[in-house]
Amino acid sequence: MELRVVLMGLLLGGPRHGYELKRLLEKDLSPLFSVSSAPIYYTLRRLEEEGLVVKWTEVKGKRPQRYRYSLTPKGREEAKRLILRNITEIQRPLFNLDISLYFLNFVPSEEVLPLLRERFKELRKLRFLLRKQAEELRGDSSRRREAIIAAHNLRGVEAEIEFVKDLMEEFREEATEREAHDRR
């Protein structure tokens, strides 16, 4: 669903080639989204089948022919509807850490704390980069939406840092209790 919204949102800005859509995804939306070419063209084909997008062939000079995509009037309305719906739709984010936490009983607990420390360190690096990005964007009114996204991502990383910090403390306490139990 996200790719559908993203592609339609990009097409709200005007007709584009598939390659151009991929480049915009990589350049402007890479902190939010990463995708290979195949799902892009599959989604465009589906949007075309639903009457939300039209495509036509374009030839420039000696270059090979390329398809150019544009939203239909129905597609423009659907894009706006999806963008507005996403504001109120809450989806649980999936953190790869949650999957590992679920299966922790199958791995030696003494191996977990060093990995949590590593995650903590990487999250702090990410926080630094996001703060820097947010500061750079804050003064540029033409990039206001990117500044808002950076601030949102920064808050998410800060919450993850606090969670991992608490989790490391829990594992330290568990290790201390285990050592005390083993000495008895």
C-alpha angles and dihedrals in degrees: 000000000000093000090051091054093044095050093045090047091052090048090054083073091061141279116328142177119246090247090051090053090052091048091051090049090052096042105038106019103034093112088057105031143019125185140156125237098261097066090045093057092040091053092046089052090051091048089051092050089052092052093246096112134034125201133198137180119257127190122191118188113304094338119117117263116273134191119244119202131208136173119251117224087262088050092051090054092046092049091053091046092052093046091052093044091054090061092067100028111099118202122183108245114234113227116193086220090066091060091052092046090056091057099038092115087072097057131064108267092219088067093054102066096058089050091049089052089052091050090048091052092049092047090053090052089050091049090053091051093046092049090051091048092048091051092049092049097042094078096046110085091189089063098045095127091052089051090052091050091048090051090049092049090047092055090050092051091047090053090049090050091053091047093050090047090055091045092052089052090051091052092047090053091047091051091049091050091048091051091049090049092048091053092058 
